[in-house]
Amino acid sequence: MTDDATPFVLPRVPASAGALIFDEDGRLLIVNPNYKAHWSLPGGIMEADGETPWEACRREVREEVGLHVERGRLVAVDFLRPKPGKPGGMRFLFDCGTLPAAALSAIALQEEELSEYRMVDTVTALELLSGPIRRRVGAALAAPDACVYLEDGRPV
């Protein structure tokens, strides 16, 4: 109990995981969500049943674009501060490497959430992505051999 007799409540921090997936020409897979005004990466919210960030990344990639990623290296952890109408939370970004053309040709969009996808060079990707996602991807690409820690998409 706190001094004012209000019971302590353990804070809940939403978390999500996204994937950097490249083709053999170094282009990045980006997706266009139906529910956002900007392009994004495959990925989504971690389940509250104890799912890990890596498990969430793999599941969301499979659900959203039909790809099975087998490996991933954590390249960014980003804390987003809550804002009115937005809960904030933790964002984990994994580099899932280069997939062969045969695997990428099997992309099947989850039509309830995504309207289209593109394979684009990283400069174009950074132009199409917005806000913290753009900063997160840019920071990860700028530090290819490290995992970067960010707050609201910015290095600390």
HELIX and SHEET records of a PDB file:
HELIX    1   1 PRO A   53  VAL A   65  1                                  13    
HELIX    2   2 ALA A  101  LEU A  104  1                                   4    
HELIX    3   3 THR A  122  LEU A  128  1                                   7    
HELIX    4   4 GLY A  131  ALA A  142  1                                  12    
SHEET    1   A 6 GLY A  43  ILE A  45  0                                        
SHEET    2   A 6 ALA A  15  PHE A  22 -1                                        
SHEET    3   A 6 GLY A  89  THR A  98  1                                        
SHEET    4   A 6 ARG A  73  LEU A  80 -1                                        
SHEET    5   A 6 VAL A 148  GLU A 151  1                                        
SHEET    6   A 6 ARG A 154  PRO A 155 -1                                        
SHEET    1   B 2 LEU A  28  PRO A  33  0                                        
SHEET    2   B 2 LEU A 114  VAL A 120 -1                                        
END                                                                             
